[in-house]
Amino acid sequence: MPQQISRCRRAPRPRRRILAAAATVSLALAPLITAASPAAPLPAYAAPATAAGGVTAEKRGSLPGGGSYVLFEPARWNGTLLVWNPGYGGSGAAAASAGPSAAVNEWLLGKGYAIAGTTSSTGGWAVKDLIANQPDVLAVVRAELGEPEEVIAWGSSMGGLTSAAIMEAHPDSFDAALPLCGSVAGSLPMLNGNLDGSFVLKMLLAPGDERLELVNVQNEAARQAAFRAVLEEAQSTPEGRARIALAASVAQIPTWTQSSQPEPSARDFAAQQEQLHAAFMFGVISPRQPLEARAGGNFSWNTGVDYAQSLVHSGNATLVRALYSDAGLSLADDLGVLASAERITADPDAVAYMQANATPTGDIDGPVLTLHETGDTAPTVAQAGTYSERVRSNGGNGLLRQAFVDRPGHCDYADAEIAALVTALQQRLEEGSWASLAHPASLNALADRIAAEDGLDRGGSFTHYKPNSMLRPEREVGQ
């Protein structure tokens, strides 16, 4: 059986509301910033001013297991703590961040939230390290502020996955999670989908090109450059464009991926293909070498995969068939090439590592609210569909709500959108039920109010959306 995230059930713990203004704390104070201070751009890790006219104390330090932490104390604590987990690029930053932006951090502190964050000492795919850091971060908070009334794990991209995994790894310590643009169905489904797209592209366009390393990558930079060269050459011909569309479709890349361009119409197949091509490198040819180094080998496989069926269930079959027809290519012949191509197997130990770090089971004890862009490519929005299925299979459907904004992008959220989600999740913790808190109309009204009253950027609109599930949702090696 595959290794799974270890779990221990929450034991009842005493709750007490502690206001920082009345508590005796021993923070090593950084320079205090008041709301009256001159306005200046602030990085996400800077100590922000509070919107309520109070002061904010900042504490930074190192963690026993490596990495660093930051803790911001509001002038009057509402009892809730948010612990931020960074994405892939920020996991090894020199200074920890406590949220997605300076404006959101400032807004949270003004509303009375304590905010903390952590980094890994190693960077990269640091999910294991970030999960392990959580008890130490919470120990700092308890020593400095007292026992939180509620603790929320949140983060973006890889940090979104980490937040979902934290709910399973530390259910005794965390009450809720807010994963933003996260691969919440896990690393394995995401990376198997990437393998599918790269496998199809290589087998149909350059099967003998050894630079196009699919797994067990030895030279990531050369691999990336080679895939880009093959991709760009193929895009110049009708045959290449059709094959790119097939490869992108089995990887579940959406047909609107570029925020600078309007959404293609349902029958504008040329424009849809351009969107698939533009997102292919970012969405499919993601770095593998550093992840394989952590896992100790190859964690992806395509044994038993029927790519004809993958196309049928991708939602893009009509698009691909039209492009093949226009190019004068036989789709059946290409699918036959794929069917006869030698398959890739995975190292079970590497698979077990990536399942643990992390492929969530969906077994949650507290509320989780996820946010995705419908046109995200890394991860694709299908991650939300598979995570929902897992939560439902564990009987937790009433705990999960999923929000969507209908646009391309990866973690490109407006500050008011994020603030609305935090507010909705806080209300869910206080009221004990979701009711209509996470309904798109409720979130839009809340984001409108926050933008008007507090001056945060509004962004777009939350929308009703039912995502497909991952084509490769497995939690164990398929043989």
The 8 nearest C-alpha neighbors of each residue, nearest first, counted from 0:
[[1, 2, 475, 3, 351, 474, 476, 347],
 [2, 0, 351, 475, 3, 354, 474, 350],
 [1, 3, 351, 355, 0, 354, 4, 352],
 [4, 2, 355, 5, 1, 354, 351, 360],
 [3, 5, 355, 168, 6, 167, 2, 359],
 [6, 4, 168, 3, 7, 167, 355, 169],
 [7, 5, 168, 167, 4, 8, 169, 170],
 [6, 8, 9, 170, 171, 5, 169, 168],
 [9, 7, 171, 170, 10, 6, 364, 169],
 [171, 8, 10, 170, 11, 7, 172, 364],
 [9, 11, 171, 12, 8, 7, 170, 172],
 [12, 10, 9, 13, 171, 14, 8, 172],
 [11, 13, 10, 14, 9, 171, 172, 146],
 [14, 12, 15, 11, 146, 148, 147, 10],
 [15, 13, 148, 12, 16, 146, 147, 149],
 [14, 16, 148, 17, 13, 146, 147, 78],
 [15, 17, 78, 148, 18, 14, 77, 147],
 [16, 18, 78, 15, 19, 22, 76, 145],
 [17, 19, 76, 75, 20, 21, 22, 16],
 [18, 20, 22, 21, 75, 76, 74, 17],
 [19, 21, 18, 75, 22, 74, 76, 23],
 [20, 22, 19, 18, 23, 17, 75, 24],
 [23, 21, 19, 20, 24, 18, 17, 144],
 [22, 24, 21, 25, 19, 144, 20, 143],
 [25, 23, 143, 26, 22, 144, 19, 142],
 [26, 24, 143, 27, 23, 142, 28, 144],
 [27, 25, 28, 24, 58, 143, 56, 57],
 [26, 28, 58, 25, 29, 57, 56, 59],
 [29, 27, 26, 56, 57, 30, 58, 31],
 [28, 30, 57, 31, 56, 27, 58, 46],
 [31, 29, 28, 32, 56, 57, 46, 55],
 [32, 30, 29, 55, 54, 56, 33, 28],
 [31, 33, 48, 54, 30, 36, 55, 47],
 [34, 32, 35, 48, 54, 36, 53, 52],
 [33, 35, 52, 48, 36, 49, 50, 32],
 [34, 36, 33, 37, 52, 32, 38, 48],
 [35, 37, 33, 34, 38, 32, 48, 39],
 [38, 36, 39, 35, 34, 33, 32, 40],
 [37, 39, 36, 40, 35, 34, 41, 48],
 [38, 40, 41, 37, 36, 42, 47, 48],
 [41, 39, 42, 38, 101, 102, 45, 43],
 [40, 42, 101, 45, 39, 43, 47, 44],
 [43, 41, 44, 45, 101, 40, 100, 46],
 [44, 42, 101, 100, 45, 96, 41, 99],
 [43, 45, 96, 42, 95, 97, 46, 94],
 [46, 44, 42, 43, 47, 41, 101, 96],
 [45, 47, 57, 44, 48, 71, 55, 32],
 [48, 46, 105, 45, 49, 101, 32, 104],
 [47, 49, 32, 33, 34, 105, 55, 54],
 [50, 48, 109, 105, 51, 108, 53, 34],
 [49, 51, 109, 52, 106, 34, 105, 48],
 [50, 52, 109, 49, 53, 34, 110, 108],
 [51, 53, 34, 50, 49, 33, 54, 35],
 [54, 52, 74, 51, 49, 33, 55, 34],
 [53, 55, 33, 74, 32, 49, 31, 48],
 [54, 56, 73, 72, 74, 31, 48, 71],
 [55, 57, 72, 28, 71, 31, 29, 54],
 [58, 56, 71, 29, 70, 28, 46, 72],
 [57, 59, 70, 69, 27, 26, 28, 71],
 [60, 58, 69, 68, 70, 57, 61, 67],
 [59, 61, 68, 67, 62, 69, 58, 66],
 [62, 60, 67, 66, 68, 65, 63, 59],
 [61, 63, 65, 67, 64, 66, 135, 60],
 [64, 62, 65, 61, 135, 66, 132, 67],
 [65, 63, 62, 132, 66, 131, 128, 135],
 [66, 64, 120, 62, 63, 119, 61, 67],
 [65, 67, 120, 119, 118, 62, 61, 64],
 [66, 68, 61, 118, 62, 117, 60, 95],
 [69, 67, 117, 95, 116, 60, 59, 61],
 [68, 70, 59, 115, 116, 58, 95, 117],
 [69, 71, 115, 58, 57, 114, 59, 72],
 [72, 70, 57, 114, 56, 113, 115, 55],
 [71, 73, 56, 113, 55, 57, 70, 74],
 [74, 72, 108, 55, 75, 111, 76, 113],
 [73, 75, 53, 54, 55, 20, 19, 76],
 [76, 74, 18, 19, 73, 111, 20, 77],
 [75, 77, 111, 18, 19, 78, 73, 112],
 [76, 78, 111, 79, 112, 75, 18, 16],
 [77, 79, 148, 16, 147, 76, 17, 149],
 [80, 78, 149, 112, 148, 77, 150, 147],
 [79, 81, 113, 150, 114, 112, 151, 149],
 [80, 82, 151, 114, 150, 152, 115, 83],
 [81, 83, 115, 152, 116, 114, 153, 151],
 [84, 82, 116, 153, 154, 97, 98, 115],
 [85, 83, 154, 158, 116, 153, 117, 82],
 [86, 84, 158, 90, 89, 154, 155, 83],
 [85, 87, 157, 158, 156, 89, 155, 88],
 [88, 86, 123, 157, 89, 90, 124, 85],
 [87, 89, 86, 90, 123, 91, 122, 85],
 [90, 88, 92, 86, 85, 91, 87, 122],
 [89, 91, 122, 118, 85, 119, 87, 92],
 [122, 90, 92, 119, 89, 121, 120, 118],
 [93, 91, 89, 94, 90, 95, 118, 122],
 [92, 94, 91, 95, 67, 118, 66, 120],
 [95, 93, 92, 96, 44, 67, 118, 68],
 [94, 96, 117, 118, 68, 69, 116, 67],
 [95, 97, 44, 116, 98, 43, 94, 69],
 [96, 98, 116, 115, 83, 114, 44, 69],
 [99, 97, 83, 100, 96, 104, 43, 103],
 [98, 100, 43, 103, 101, 97, 104, 155],
 [101, 99, 43, 103, 102, 98, 104, 42],
 [100, 102, 43, 104, 103, 41, 42, 105],
 [103, 101, 105, 100, 104, 106, 414, 455],
 [102, 104, 106, 100, 105, 101, 414, 107],
 [105, 103, 101, 107, 106, 102, 98, 100],
 [104, 106, 102, 108, 47, 49, 103, 107],
 [105, 107, 103, 109, 104, 108, 102, 50],
 [108, 106, 110, 104, 109, 112, 105, 103],
 [109, 107, 111, 73, 112, 105, 110, 49],
 [108, 110, 50, 49, 51, 106, 107, 111],
 [111, 109, 107, 108, 112, 106, 51, 50],
 [110, 112, 76, 77, 108, 109, 75, 73],
 [113, 111, 108, 107, 79, 76, 77, 110],
 [112, 114, 80, 72, 73, 71, 79, 81],
 [115, 113, 81, 71, 80, 97, 70, 82],
 [116, 114, 70, 82, 97, 69, 83, 81],
 [117, 115, 97, 83, 82, 69, 96, 68],
 [116, 118, 68, 95, 67, 84, 69, 83],
 [119, 117, 90, 66, 67, 95, 91, 68],
 [120, 118, 66, 91, 121, 90, 122, 128],
 [119, 121, 66, 65, 91, 122, 118, 67],
 [120, 122, 119, 91, 123, 125, 66, 90],
 [91, 123, 121, 90, 119, 125, 120, 124],
 [122, 124, 125, 87, 90, 88, 91, 121],
 [125, 123, 126, 87, 290, 122, 289, 157],
 [124, 126, 128, 123, 127, 122, 129, 119],
 [127, 125, 129, 128, 356, 124, 161, 130],
 [126, 128, 356, 130, 125, 129, 131, 357],
 [129, 127, 131, 125, 126, 130, 119, 132],
 [128, 130, 132, 126, 131, 127, 119, 125],
 [131, 129, 127, 132, 128, 133, 165, 126],
 [130, 132, 128, 129, 133, 127, 134, 64],
 [133, 131, 129, 130, 135, 134, 128, 136],
 [132, 134, 136, 135, 131, 130, 137, 129],
 [135, 133, 137, 136, 132, 138, 131, 172],
 [136, 134, 138, 137, 133, 132, 139, 62],
 [135, 137, 133, 139, 138, 134, 132, 140],
 [136, 138, 140, 134, 139, 135, 141, 133],
 [139, 137, 135, 141, 136, 140, 134, 142],
 [140, 138, 142, 136, 137, 141, 143, 135],
 [141, 139, 137, 143, 142, 138, 144, 136],
 [142, 140, 145, 146, 138, 144, 143, 139],
 [141, 143, 139, 140, 145, 144, 138, 24],
 [142, 144, 140, 24, 141, 145, 25, 139],
 [145, 143, 141, 140, 142, 24, 19, 146],
 [144, 146, 141, 142, 143, 147, 140, 17],
 [145, 147, 141, 148, 15, 144, 14, 140],
 [148, 146, 78, 149, 79, 80, 145, 150],
 [147, 149, 78, 14, 79, 15, 16, 146],
 [148, 150, 79, 147, 174, 80, 78, 151],
 [151, 149, 80, 173, 174, 79, 81, 147],
 [150, 152, 81, 175, 176, 174, 173, 80],
 [153, 151, 176, 82, 162, 81, 177, 83],
 [152, 154, 177, 83, 162, 178, 176, 82],
 [155, 153, 158, 84, 159, 83, 178, 85],
 [154, 156, 159, 179, 158, 86, 180, 181],
 [155, 157, 181, 159, 180, 86, 158, 179],
 [158, 156, 86, 160, 159, 87, 181, 155],
 [157, 159, 154, 84, 155, 86, 85, 161],
 [160, 158, 178, 181, 155, 154, 156, 162],
 [159, 161, 183, 181, 157, 182, 163, 158],
 [160, 162, 158, 164, 159, 163, 126, 165],
 [163, 161, 165, 159, 152, 153, 164, 160],
 [162, 164, 160, 165, 161, 166, 183, 176],
 [163, 165, 161, 167, 166, 162, 359, 168],
 [166, 164, 168, 162, 167, 163, 169, 161],
 [165, 167, 170, 164, 163, 169, 168, 363],
 [168, 166, 165, 164, 170, 169, 6, 363],
 [167, 169, 165, 6, 5, 166, 4, 164],
 [170, 168, 171, 165, 172, 166, 167, 173],
 [169, 171, 166, 172, 9, 173, 167, 8],
 [9, 172, 170, 169, 8, 173, 10, 7],
 [171, 173, 170, 169, 174, 150, 9, 134],
 [174, 172, 150, 170, 175, 151, 171, 166],
 [173, 175, 150, 365, 151, 149, 172, 366],
 [176, 174, 151, 366, 365, 367, 173, 152],
 [177, 175, 152, 367, 151, 153, 162, 178],
 [176, 178, 153, 368, 369, 367, 152, 179],
 [179, 177, 159, 369, 153, 154, 181, 162],
 [178, 180, 155, 370, 159, 181, 154, 369],
 [181, 179, 371, 156, 410, 155, 370, 159],
 [182, 180, 159, 156, 160, 183, 179, 178],
 [181, 183, 160, 185, 378, 184, 382, 156],
 [182, 184, 160, 181, 185, 382, 386, 163],
 [185, 183, 386, 382, 182, 385, 358, 359],
 [186, 184, 358, 183, 182, 357, 187, 359],
 [185, 187, 189, 358, 188, 357, 190, 353],
 [186, 188, 190, 189, 185, 191, 353, 358],
 [189, 187, 472, 191, 471, 190, 186, 185],
 [190, 188, 192, 186, 187, 191, 193, 378],
 [189, 191, 193, 187, 192, 188, 186, 194],
 [192, 190, 194, 188, 193, 299, 189, 187],
 [191, 193, 250, 195, 189, 190, 194, 188],
 [194, 192, 283, 190, 196, 191, 195, 250],
 [195, 193, 191, 197, 192, 196, 198, 190],
 [194, 196, 192, 198, 193, 197, 250, 199],
 [197, 195, 246, 250, 193, 199, 198, 194],
 [196, 198, 200, 194, 199, 195, 201, 193],
 [199, 197, 195, 201, 196, 200, 194, 202],
 [200, 198, 246, 202, 196, 201, 197, 203],
 [201, 199, 197, 246, 198, 203, 202, 204],
 [200, 202, 205, 206, 204, 198, 203, 199],
 [203, 201, 206, 199, 200, 204, 198, 205],
 [204, 202, 200, 201, 199, 205, 206, 333],
 [203, 205, 201, 200, 202, 206, 229, 239],
 [206, 204, 201, 208, 207, 202, 203, 229],
 [205, 207, 202, 201, 208, 204, 203, 209],
 [206, 208, 205, 209, 202, 201, 211, 210],
 [209, 207, 210, 205, 206, 211, 201, 212],
 [210, 208, 211, 207, 212, 206, 205, 222],
 [209, 211, 208, 212, 222, 225, 221, 226],
 [212, 210, 209, 222, 208, 226, 225, 213],
 [213, 211, 210, 216, 214, 222, 209, 215],
 [212, 214, 211, 194, 197, 198, 216, 215],
 [213, 215, 216, 212, 297, 287, 299, 194],
 [216, 214, 297, 217, 296, 291, 213, 288],
 [215, 217, 288, 214, 212, 218, 219, 287],
 [218, 216, 219, 215, 288, 212, 222, 214],
 [219, 217, 221, 220, 216, 222, 288, 212],
 [220, 218, 222, 221, 288, 223, 216, 217],
 [219, 221, 223, 222, 218, 224, 225, 286],
 [222, 220, 224, 223, 218, 219, 225, 210],
 [223, 221, 219, 225, 220, 224, 211, 210],
 [222, 224, 220, 226, 221, 225, 219, 227],
 [223, 225, 221, 227, 222, 226, 228, 220],
 [226, 224, 228, 222, 227, 223, 221, 210],
 [227, 225, 229, 223, 228, 224, 230, 211],
 [226, 228, 230, 224, 225, 229, 231, 223],
 [227, 229, 225, 231, 230, 226, 224, 232],
 [230, 228, 226, 232, 227, 231, 233, 225],
 [229, 231, 227, 233, 228, 232, 226, 234],
 [232, 230, 234, 228, 233, 229, 227, 235],
 [231, 233, 229, 234, 230, 235, 228, 236],
 [234, 232, 239, 230, 235, 231, 236, 229],
 [233, 235, 240, 231, 239, 232, 236, 230],
 [234, 236, 233, 232, 231, 239, 237, 240],
 [235, 237, 239, 238, 234, 233, 240, 232],
 [238, 236, 326, 240, 239, 241, 235, 234],
 [239, 237, 326, 241, 236, 240, 242, 328],
 [240, 238, 233, 242, 236, 241, 234, 237],
 [241, 239, 234, 243, 237, 242, 238, 233],
 [240, 242, 322, 244, 238, 239, 323, 243],
 [241, 243, 245, 239, 244, 240, 246, 238],
 [244, 242, 240, 246, 245, 241, 247, 239],
 [245, 243, 241, 247, 242, 246, 248, 272],
 [244, 246, 242, 248, 243, 247, 319, 241],
 [245, 247, 196, 243, 199, 248, 200, 244],
 [248, 246, 250, 244, 252, 245, 196, 249],
 [247, 249, 251, 245, 250, 246, 252, 244],
 [248, 250, 251, 246, 247, 309, 310, 196],
 [249, 251, 192, 196, 247, 248, 252, 193],
 [252, 250, 248, 249, 313, 253, 247, 379],
 [251, 253, 247, 250, 248, 376, 379, 275],
 [254, 252, 255, 374, 251, 256, 275, 376],
 [253, 255, 271, 274, 275, 256, 252, 272],
 [256, 254, 253, 262, 274, 374, 257, 407],
 [255, 257, 407, 374, 274, 254, 278, 253],
 [258, 256, 259, 260, 407, 255, 274, 408],
 [257, 259, 407, 260, 408, 256, 406, 261],
 [258, 260, 257, 261, 407, 256, 262, 408],
 [261, 259, 258, 257, 262, 255, 263, 256],
 [262, 260, 263, 259, 258, 257, 255, 264],
 [261, 263, 255, 264, 260, 254, 257, 271],
 [264, 262, 270, 271, 267, 261, 265, 255],
 [263, 265, 267, 266, 262, 271, 268, 270],
 [264, 266, 267, 263, 268, 271, 262, 318],
 [267, 265, 264, 268, 263, 318, 271, 269],
 [268, 266, 264, 269, 270, 265, 263, 271],
 [267, 269, 271, 270, 266, 318, 272, 322],
 [270, 268, 272, 271, 267, 273, 322, 266],
 [269, 271, 273, 272, 268, 267, 263, 274],
 [272, 270, 268, 254, 274, 273, 269, 263],
 [271, 273, 275, 269, 274, 270, 244, 268],
 [274, 272, 270, 276, 271, 275, 277, 269],
 [273, 275, 277, 271, 272, 276, 256, 254],
 [276, 274, 272, 278, 273, 277, 254, 279],
 [275, 277, 273, 279, 274, 278, 272, 243],
 [276, 278, 274, 275, 279, 273, 280, 257],
 [279, 277, 275, 276, 281, 282, 280, 256],
 [280, 278, 282, 276, 283, 281, 277, 275],
 [281, 279, 284, 283, 282, 278, 227, 285],
 [282, 280, 279, 278, 283, 284, 285, 377],
 [281, 283, 376, 377, 279, 280, 278, 284],
 [284, 282, 193, 279, 280, 285, 281, 196],
 [285, 283, 280, 281, 282, 286, 193, 197],
 [284, 286, 283, 281, 287, 282, 280, 193],
 [287, 285, 288, 284, 219, 289, 290, 223],
 [288, 286, 290, 289, 291, 285, 216, 219],
 [287, 289, 216, 291, 290, 219, 286, 292],
 [290, 288, 292, 291, 287, 293, 286, 123],
 [291, 289, 293, 287, 292, 288, 294, 124],
 [290, 292, 294, 296, 288, 293, 289, 295],
 [291, 293, 289, 295, 290, 294, 288, 296],
 [294, 292, 290, 291, 295, 289, 124, 296],
 [293, 295, 349, 291, 292, 352, 296, 290],
 [296, 294, 292, 293, 349, 291, 297, 348],
 [297, 295, 291, 349, 294, 346, 298, 292],
 [296, 298, 345, 346, 291, 215, 299, 349],
 [297, 299, 350, 349, 345, 346, 296, 300],
 [300, 298, 345, 191, 297, 190, 194, 344],
 [299, 301, 344, 343, 345, 302, 191, 298],
 [300, 302, 304, 343, 342, 303, 344, 195],
 [303, 301, 342, 304, 478, 300, 343, 477],
 [302, 304, 301, 478, 305, 477, 342, 300],
 [303, 305, 301, 302, 306, 309, 308, 338],
 [306, 304, 308, 307, 309, 303, 338, 337],
 [307, 305, 309, 308, 304, 310, 334, 337],
 [306, 308, 310, 309, 305, 334, 311, 338],
 [309, 307, 311, 306, 310, 305, 312, 304],
 [308, 310, 306, 312, 307, 311, 249, 313],
 [309, 311, 313, 307, 308, 312, 316, 249],
 [310, 312, 308, 309, 316, 313, 307, 314],
 [313, 311, 309, 310, 314, 308, 470, 316],
 [314, 312, 310, 315, 311, 309, 248, 251],
 [313, 315, 312, 316, 311, 310, 248, 317],
 [316, 314, 318, 313, 317, 248, 319, 310],
 [315, 317, 319, 318, 311, 310, 314, 320],
 [318, 316, 320, 319, 315, 321, 314, 322],
 [319, 317, 315, 321, 316, 320, 268, 322],
 [320, 318, 322, 316, 321, 317, 245, 244],
 [319, 321, 323, 317, 322, 318, 316, 324],
 [322, 320, 324, 318, 319, 323, 317, 325],
 [323, 321, 241, 325, 319, 324, 320, 326],
 [324, 322, 326, 328, 320, 241, 321, 325],
 [323, 325, 321, 327, 322, 326, 320, 328],
 [324, 326, 322, 323, 327, 321, 237, 328],
 [327, 325, 237, 323, 238, 324, 328, 322],
 [328, 326, 324, 325, 323, 329, 238, 322],
 [327, 329, 323, 326, 324, 330, 238, 325],
 [330, 328, 332, 331, 333, 323, 327, 324],
 [329, 331, 333, 332, 334, 328, 323, 320],
 [332, 330, 334, 329, 333, 335, 307, 336],
 [331, 333, 335, 329, 330, 334, 336, 328],
 [334, 332, 336, 330, 335, 331, 337, 329],
 [335, 333, 337, 331, 336, 332, 338, 307],
 [334, 336, 338, 332, 333, 337, 331, 339],
 [337, 335, 333, 339, 334, 338, 340, 332],
 [336, 338, 334, 340, 335, 339, 333, 202],
 [339, 337, 335, 336, 340, 334, 305, 306],
 [338, 340, 336, 337, 335, 341, 342, 334],
 [341, 339, 337, 338, 336, 342, 202, 335],
 [342, 340, 339, 343, 338, 337, 302, 301],
 [341, 343, 302, 301, 340, 344, 300, 303],
 [344, 342, 300, 301, 302, 345, 341, 299],
 [345, 343, 300, 302, 342, 301, 346, 299],
 [344, 346, 298, 300, 299, 297, 347, 343],
 [345, 347, 349, 348, 297, 298, 296, 350],
 [348, 346, 350, 349, 345, 351, 476, 298],
 [349, 347, 351, 350, 346, 352, 295, 294],
 [350, 348, 294, 298, 352, 346, 296, 351],
 [349, 351, 298, 347, 353, 348, 352, 354],
 [352, 350, 354, 348, 2, 349, 353, 1],
 [353, 351, 349, 355, 350, 354, 294, 356],
 [354, 352, 356, 350, 355, 357, 351, 186],
 [355, 353, 358, 357, 351, 352, 356, 350],
 [354, 356, 357, 4, 3, 352, 353, 2],
 [357, 355, 353, 127, 354, 126, 352, 358],
 [356, 358, 355, 354, 353, 185, 186, 359],
 [185, 357, 359, 354, 186, 184, 355, 356],
 [360, 358, 361, 164, 185, 357, 184, 163],
 [359, 361, 362, 389, 358, 390, 3, 167],
 [360, 362, 390, 389, 359, 363, 386, 393],
 [363, 361, 360, 393, 390, 167, 364, 395],
 [364, 362, 365, 361, 167, 166, 395, 390],
 [363, 365, 170, 362, 366, 166, 395, 398],
 [366, 364, 175, 174, 363, 398, 367, 166],
 [367, 365, 398, 175, 399, 176, 368, 364],
 [366, 368, 176, 399, 175, 177, 398, 400],
 [367, 369, 400, 177, 401, 399, 176, 366],
 [370, 368, 401, 178, 177, 179, 402, 367],
 [371, 369, 402, 179, 403, 180, 401, 178],
 [372, 370, 180, 403, 373, 380, 179, 404],
 [371, 373, 404, 375, 374, 403, 406, 405],
 [372, 374, 405, 380, 375, 406, 371, 404],
 [375, 407, 373, 256, 372, 406, 255, 253],
 [376, 374, 408, 409, 379, 372, 407, 373],
 [375, 377, 379, 282, 378, 252, 374, 253],
 [378, 376, 282, 379, 375, 409, 281, 182],
 [377, 379, 376, 182, 375, 380, 189, 181],
 [378, 380, 376, 375, 381, 377, 382, 252],
 [379, 381, 382, 383, 373, 375, 371, 466],
 [382, 380, 468, 384, 467, 469, 383, 379],
 [383, 381, 184, 380, 385, 384, 182, 183],
 [384, 382, 386, 381, 385, 380, 387, 183],
 [385, 383, 468, 381, 387, 466, 382, 467],
 [384, 386, 468, 388, 387, 382, 383, 469],
 [387, 385, 184, 389, 383, 388, 384, 183],
 [386, 388, 390, 384, 385, 389, 383, 391],
 [389, 387, 385, 391, 386, 390, 392, 384],
 [390, 388, 361, 392, 386, 391, 387, 360],
 [389, 391, 361, 387, 393, 395, 392, 388],
 [390, 392, 396, 394, 388, 393, 389, 395],
 [391, 393, 389, 390, 394, 388, 395, 361],
 [394, 392, 390, 391, 362, 395, 389, 361],
 [393, 395, 391, 392, 396, 390, 397, 362],
 [396, 394, 390, 398, 397, 391, 393, 363],
 [395, 397, 391, 398, 399, 394, 390, 387],
 [396, 398, 395, 399, 400, 394, 433, 366],
 [397, 399, 366, 395, 396, 365, 367, 400],
 [400, 398, 367, 396, 397, 366, 368, 401],
 [399, 401, 368, 367, 437, 369, 402, 398],
 [402, 400, 369, 368, 370, 399, 403, 437],
 [401, 403, 370, 369, 371, 400, 461, 437],
 [404, 402, 371, 461, 370, 372, 462, 405],
 [403, 405, 461, 372, 462, 460, 406, 373],
 [406, 404, 373, 372, 403, 462, 461, 374],
 [405, 407, 374, 372, 373, 404, 408, 258],
 [408, 374, 406, 256, 258, 375, 257, 372],
 [407, 409, 375, 411, 374, 258, 372, 410],
 [408, 410, 375, 411, 180, 377, 372, 376],
 [409, 411, 180, 412, 408, 155, 179, 156],
 [412, 410, 409, 408, 413, 372, 407, 180],
 [413, 411, 410, 414, 416, 417, 458, 409],
 [412, 414, 458, 416, 415, 456, 457, 417],
 [413, 415, 417, 416, 456, 455, 103, 418],
 [416, 414, 418, 457, 446, 455, 417, 413],
 [417, 415, 419, 413, 414, 418, 446, 420],
 [418, 416, 420, 414, 419, 415, 421, 413],
 [417, 419, 415, 421, 420, 416, 422, 414],
 [420, 418, 422, 446, 416, 417, 421, 445],
 [419, 421, 423, 417, 422, 418, 424, 416],
 [422, 420, 418, 424, 423, 419, 425, 417],
 [421, 423, 425, 419, 420, 424, 418, 426],
 [424, 422, 420, 426, 425, 421, 436, 419],
 [423, 425, 427, 421, 426, 422, 420, 428],
 [426, 424, 422, 428, 427, 423, 421, 429],
 [427, 425, 429, 423, 424, 428, 430, 422],
 [426, 428, 424, 430, 425, 429, 433, 431],
 [429, 427, 425, 426, 431, 430, 424, 366],
 [428, 430, 426, 427, 431, 425, 432, 424],
 [431, 429, 427, 432, 428, 426, 433, 425],
 [430, 432, 428, 427, 429, 433, 426, 366],
 [433, 431, 427, 430, 434, 428, 397, 398],
 [432, 434, 436, 427, 435, 437, 431, 430],
 [433, 435, 436, 432, 437, 427, 438, 431],
 [436, 434, 438, 437, 433, 441, 440, 439],
 [437, 435, 433, 438, 423, 434, 441, 442],
 [438, 436, 435, 442, 439, 441, 423, 400],
 [437, 439, 435, 441, 440, 436, 442, 402],
 [440, 438, 461, 442, 462, 441, 443, 437],
 [441, 439, 443, 438, 442, 444, 461, 462],
 [440, 442, 444, 438, 439, 443, 436, 445],
 [441, 443, 445, 439, 444, 440, 446, 419],
 [444, 442, 446, 440, 445, 441, 439, 447],
 [445, 443, 447, 441, 442, 446, 440, 448],
 [444, 446, 442, 448, 443, 447, 419, 441],
 [445, 447, 449, 443, 419, 415, 448, 444],
 [448, 446, 444, 450, 445, 449, 443, 451],
 [449, 447, 451, 445, 446, 450, 452, 444],
 [448, 450, 446, 452, 453, 451, 447, 415],
 [451, 449, 455, 454, 447, 448, 453, 457],
 [452, 450, 448, 449, 454, 453, 447, 455],
 [451, 453, 449, 450, 448, 454, 455, 447],
 [454, 452, 449, 450, 455, 451, 106, 448],
 [453, 455, 450, 451, 452, 456, 449, 415],
 [456, 454, 450, 415, 414, 453, 457, 449],
 [455, 457, 414, 415, 413, 458, 450, 454],
 [456, 458, 415, 450, 413, 455, 416, 446],
 [459, 457, 413, 456, 416, 460, 412, 415],
 [460, 458, 457, 461, 404, 413, 405, 416],
 [461, 459, 404, 443, 462, 458, 405, 439],
 [460, 462, 404, 439, 403, 443, 442, 402],
 [463, 461, 439, 404, 403, 464, 460, 405],
 [462, 464, 439, 465, 403, 461, 402, 438],
 [465, 463, 462, 466, 403, 373, 402, 405],
 [464, 466, 467, 463, 384, 383, 403, 381],
 [467, 465, 384, 381, 464, 380, 468, 383],
 [466, 468, 381, 384, 465, 469, 385, 380],
 [469, 467, 384, 385, 381, 470, 466, 382],
 [468, 470, 381, 471, 472, 385, 382, 467],
 [469, 471, 472, 468, 309, 312, 192, 313],
 [470, 472, 469, 188, 473, 192, 191, 189],
 [473, 471, 188, 469, 470, 474, 385, 184],
 [474, 472, 475, 471, 188, 476, 477, 187],
 [473, 475, 472, 354, 476, 187, 358, 1],
 [476, 474, 473, 1, 477, 350, 0, 351],
 [475, 477, 478, 345, 474, 347, 300, 350],
 [478, 476, 302, 475, 303, 300, 473, 301],
 [477, 302, 303, 476, 344, 301, 300, 475]]
